[in-house]
Structure formats: C-alpha cells, structure tokens
Amino acid sequence: MNRIRSLVADDIPAVADLHTSVFSTSSDLSTAERRRYLHQVFLESPWHGQPHRSLVCEDPHDGIVGFLGVVPRPMSLSGRPSTVAVGSPLLVHSRERGLVDAVRGGDAFLTRLDGERWMPFLRPAHSPVSA
C-alpha cells in the first residue's frame, strides 16, 4: 500500500523526475534547474513546514508516485496573524490506476499535524478570481 509522508530533501530527484513526466511538453527546464527550483520553492521557504509540509506518495516498489507541494505564507485575517497554505498542482504518475492515494494526499494537506482540519478555499484552475 502506498504511504503519504512529508517531502524530504532526498526526495527531490524523484519528484523532479515525476514533474518532468507530467509536464514534459510544457517545460524546458533542465534536470538540474528543475531540482534546484523544487528544492528552493518547497524546502527553502522561510515558512517551510510551519505548520504544513509538502507531501509525497510513496509506493513500496516504485518509489515516489505522487506529489503535492505546499508553500505556507503568513497573512493577517481580521487583524489576527494566520498562515495560508498554497498547494501546487497535484502530480500523480501515469502508471497509477486510481486516485485514492491522491485524494488521501489532499486530505492530509487539509489536516493539520494535531488532527484539526483547515477550512479549504478551493476553486477550479480555469475559474477567474474577481476582485
């Protein structure tokens, strides 16, 4: 059974390979550039891991088969400090037959480490945000 866990630096090469397979026709980044980009955005943020972390889905035989990047950002809500967690597009390897683990990954993204669920703000990627 696949396992959802936090991204660590050693996962970056496999996540970069997955990113390449998903975005092969829409990106011209070299392997080194892609690895550097993923490491910088998801592991070097000043707010990395506080309170959310990027997630990988790991197959016991095939390694990393899914990824959900998370970039926490501080904000203020009604004058109170808060944190917003911005999620990247969900990457799932094409050989995976179902999205059960991807859905579990999304659920893990919406659940804090102490088990309390966050209120998600979701909109389809094609929907414009109006001011």
C-alpha positions as CSV (number, residue, x, y, z in Angstrom):
1,M,0.0,0.0,0.0
2,N,1.2,3.5,-0.8
3,R,2.2,5.8,2.0
4,I,1.7,9.6,2.3
5,R,4.5,11.4,4.1
6,S,6.3,14.7,4.2
7,L,8.8,15.7,1.5
8,V,12.4,15.5,2.5
9,A,15.5,16.7,0.5
10,D,16.4,13.2,-0.6
11,D,13.0,13.0,-2.5
12,I,13.8,15.9,-4.8
13,P,15.4,13.8,-7.6
14,A,12.4,11.5,-7.8
15,V,9.9,14.4,-7.5
16,A,11.8,16.2,-10.3
17,D,11.5,13.1,-12.5
18,L,7.8,12.9,-11.8
19,H,7.4,16.6,-12.5
20,T,9.2,16.0,-15.8
21,S,6.9,13.1,-16.8
22,V,3.8,15.2,-16.0
23,F,5.0,18.5,-17.6
24,S,7.2,17.1,-20.3
25,T,5.7,19.1,-23.1
26,S,5.2,22.4,-21.3
27,S,8.6,23.0,-19.6
28,D,12.1,23.4,-20.9
29,L,13.9,23.2,-17.6
30,S,17.0,21.0,-17.4
31,T,17.1,18.3,-14.8
32,A,19.4,20.4,-12.6
33,E,17.2,23.5,-13.0
34,R,14.1,21.5,-12.1
35,R,15.7,20.0,-9.0
36,R,17.0,23.4,-7.9
37,Y,13.6,25.0,-8.4
38,L,11.7,22.3,-6.5
39,H,14.2,22.4,-3.6
40,Q,14.1,26.2,-3.4
41,V,10.3,26.5,-3.5
42,F,9.3,23.6,-1.3
43,L,12.2,23.2,1.1
44,E,13.9,26.6,1.5
45,S,11.0,28.9,2.2
46,P,11.3,30.8,5.4
47,W,8.0,29.3,6.5
48,H,8.7,25.8,5.3
49,G,6.9,23.2,7.4
50,Q,5.1,25.7,9.6
51,P,2.5,24.2,10.0
52,H,2.1,22.5,6.6
53,R,4.6,20.5,4.7
54,S,4.8,19.3,1.1
55,L,3.7,15.7,0.7
56,V,4.8,12.7,-1.4
57,C,3.0,9.5,-2.1
58,E,5.5,6.6,-1.9
59,D,4.9,3.2,-3.5
60,P,6.9,0.5,-1.7
61,H,8.2,-0.9,-5.0
62,D,8.1,2.1,-7.4
63,G,9.2,4.9,-5.1
64,I,7.6,8.4,-5.4
65,V,4.4,8.2,-7.4
66,G,2.6,11.4,-6.3
67,F,3.5,14.9,-5.0
68,L,1.6,17.8,-3.5
69,G,3.7,20.8,-3.0
70,V,2.8,23.2,-0.1
71,V,4.0,26.7,0.3
72,P,3.0,28.2,3.7
73,R,2.7,32.0,3.8
74,P,1.9,34.3,6.7
75,M,-1.1,36.6,6.4
76,S,-3.5,38.6,8.6
77,L,-7.2,37.7,8.9
78,S,-9.3,40.3,10.6
79,G,-6.2,41.7,12.2
80,R,-5.0,38.4,13.6
81,P,-1.9,36.6,12.3
82,S,-2.6,33.4,10.4
83,T,-1.0,31.1,7.9
84,V,-2.2,30.3,4.4
85,A,-1.0,27.1,2.7
86,V,-0.8,27.4,-1.1
87,G,-0.9,24.0,-2.8
88,S,0.8,23.2,-6.1
89,P,-0.8,21.1,-8.8
90,L,-1.2,17.5,-7.7
91,L,1.3,15.3,-9.5
92,V,0.4,11.6,-10.0
93,H,2.4,9.2,-12.0
94,S,0.6,7.9,-15.1
95,R,1.1,4.2,-14.2
96,E,-1.1,4.7,-11.1
97,R,-4.5,3.2,-11.7
98,G,-6.5,5.1,-9.2
99,L,-6.6,8.4,-7.4
100,V,-7.3,7.0,-4.0
101,D,-3.9,7.9,-2.7
102,A,-4.1,11.3,-4.4
103,V,-7.3,12.0,-2.5
104,R,-5.7,10.8,0.7
105,G,-2.8,13.2,0.0
106,G,-5.3,16.1,-0.4
107,D,-6.9,15.1,2.8
108,A,-3.5,15.1,4.6
109,F,-2.9,18.6,3.2
110,L,-6.1,19.8,4.7
111,T,-5.5,18.2,8.1
112,R,-3.0,19.8,10.5
113,L,-0.5,17.8,12.4
114,D,-2.6,18.0,15.5
115,G,-5.6,16.5,13.6
116,E,-7.7,19.7,13.3
117,R,-8.9,20.3,9.7
118,W,-8.3,23.5,7.9
119,M,-11.1,25.3,6.0
120,P,-10.1,24.9,2.4
121,F,-10.6,27.6,-0.2
122,L,-10.8,25.7,-3.5
123,R,-11.6,26.9,-7.0
124,P,-11.2,25.2,-10.3
125,A,-8.0,26.3,-12.1
126,H,-10.0,27.6,-15.0
127,S,-12.2,29.9,-12.9
128,P,-11.1,33.6,-12.7
129,V,-10.8,35.3,-9.3
130,S,-12.6,38.6,-9.3
131,A,-11.8,41.5,-7.0
